[in-house]
């Protein structure tokens, strides 16, 4: 290695991990890296079981993030069922999981969610349309469908997919089931649902992010399964050797954090989520809004923005003003907030997703989401709510000061228009 700084940064483990035919294989020329990989994979399995996924029998740390790991899992499954070309995808408005299907050379069948509205309250929450899923299987045939890609952790007001029920249906249909558990390891309800799905139905693989669940830099993921064979096939499918960096980061962090440290972080996050929800509910009440209650989502909270721009008729202007709120929050250091206007349309590889960000066409109210993630501190929640309150007041003041000028008539001259504005 030319640079001594680079060599020290990698602890002189420059050979990477794996061999050309297996990313988990032992490389005799790199005994240190090989040993580290074996221990890291054992730690991955142990920490997932510690979190509550007791059915996990094998785990593999991959040096690619969640989306690419999902793609590798799908490609490995395609080897077993080469004639299948479709993946049923209960809609979640997050691009990487959608693109993982496309990158695997497969076609996503977008399954709309079901909106469940509470009486007398704006908004609602979204859940899996199991009837619609059965209809897709009936329409396309189980032989042409490779897998269902369900999702646990997600932005509210979407609830976790009904992975236990999906697992039973996939077992019945002889269709693979891949769970995108991106940041679900830190949520006890997510883990419990995945565990039940593994024990009672078909779950081929579960993919979770390293950075979101274990507080390491972005770049890696864990693929786990109740079947050692599935994990081994994914390891053998990976082309070439790989960077040791994500595995090394995870290895060091787990050794430093320890079992008690990780359990403490999980407990603190769960307690803090309750506190965060209470604080957001109090602020929402002050502003004439509400926090959407999603029983099966204990990480992401959505606060409605129904009174924001309620008198604005033009959708483009409404979207612009709501986007401004998000920009103001970001400029004030609130980087995790996500304002959803329910007016955006995204097209990904020819697939149009309306009301992008809301996971649903025509969600009834705009909202802003906040996540209570692993490692967050109580004072950070207090600071978030303080900044949010201040930013909302500043945003409302801007809208009050902004002049409302009617559009000029086609025959109106520019001089007449200026005169009208001055009045």
C-alpha positions, 0 to 999 in steps of 0.5 A, a space after each residue: 500500500 503506497 500511503 502509510 495513512 491508508 495502510 494504518 486506516 485499514 490496520 494493514 488488512 489490505 487483501 480484502 475478504 473472501 476469494 474469487 468464488 466465495 465472499 465468505 471463504 478463507 484466504 490462506 494469503 490473508 489469515 488475519 482478514 479471514 479470521 476477522 470475517 469468520 468472527 464477524 459473521 458469528 457476531 452478526 448471527 449472535 447479535 440478531 439472535 440477541 435482538 430477538 430473531 432466535 430462528 436465525 441459523 446463519 448470517 453474512 456481513 456483506 460489503 454492500 449496503 441494503 439495496 445491493 444486498 437485496 439485489 444479490 439475494 434476488 439474483 441468487 433466488 433467480 438461479 433456483 427459479 430461472 423462468 420467474 421474472 416478477 417480484 411482488 412489492 408492497 409499495 414503500 416509497 424508498 428507491 433503493 429497494 425498488 431499484 434492487 428488483 430492477 438491477 436483478 433483471 426482474 420486474 416489480 409488481 407494485 402492490 398498493 397499500 390499504 389506507 385505514 382511517 380513524 373516525 374523526 381524525 385526519 390521515 390514517 395509516 397504511 397496511 398490507 393489502 393481502 387480498 390484492 397480493 393474492 389477486 396478483 398471484 392469481 393473475 400472473 401465476 405462481 410459476 412466473 413470480 420469483 418472490 415477495 419483497 416485504 418491508 418492516 422498518 419504514 417511514 410512517 404512516 406506513 405500518 410494517 408489512 404483515 410479514 407473518 401472514 405473507 410468509 404463510 401465503 408464500 409457503 402456500 404458493 411456493 414463492 420465495 419471501 425476502 424481507 427488507 428489514 433495513 433498520 428493523 433490528 432496533 425495533 422489538 416489534 419488527 424483530 418479533 414479526 420477523 421471528 414469527 414469520 421465520 417460524 410459521 411460514 416461508 422466509 428465504 432471507 432477511 436483509 438489514 443495514 449495518 449503519 442504521 442498526 449498529 452505528 457504523 459508517 454506511 456501506 454494509 448489510 447483514 443477510 440472515 436466514 433460518 437456512 444456512 444453505 441460503 446464506 451460503 449460496 449468497 456468499 458464493 454468488 458474490 463476484 470476486 473478493 470484497 472490501 474488508 472495511 464494512 466488516 471490520 467496522 462492524 467487528 470493532 464496534 461489536 467488540 467495543 459495544 458488547 452484549 450489554 451495551 447493545 441491549 442498553 441501546 435498544 432499551 434506551 431507544 424504545 423508551 426515548 421513542 415514547 418520550 419523542 411521541 409525547 413531545 411531538 403530540 404536544 407540539 402538534 396540539 399547539 399547531 392544530 395538528 396531530 401525530 398519526 398513530 401507527 401501532 406497527 411502527 415504533 421508529 417513525 412518527 408522522 405529524 400532519 400538516 393539514 392547516 399548512 397551506 390549507 387556503 392555497 388552491 394551486 397544487 404547485 404552490 402548495 408543494 413549493 410552500 411545504 417543501 420550503 418548510 423541509 428546507 428551513 428545517 434542514 438549514 437549521 440542522 434538523 436533517 432527519 425530517 421528511 416533509 411529504 406534500 402528497 403532491 409529488 410524482 416520481 417515475 423510476 424506470 418507467 414506473 410512475 409512483 404518485 404522491 411519492 413519499 406517502 407510500 399511497 396514491 392520494 394520501 389525504 393530508 400532508 405530513 412531516 416524519 421524524 425517526 427515533 433511531 438507535 443512539 439518539 439522546 433525550 436532549 436531542 429530542 428536546 432540541 428537535 422539538 424546540 427547533 421544529 416549533 421555532 421553524 413552524 412559527 417562522 414559516 407561518 410568519 413568512 406565509 403571512 407576509 407574502 403578498 397574494 397577487 392575482 395572476 395578470 389577465 392575458 391582455 393586461 400590460 406589464 405597466 398595468 400589472 406593476 400598478 396593480 401590485 403597487 396598490 
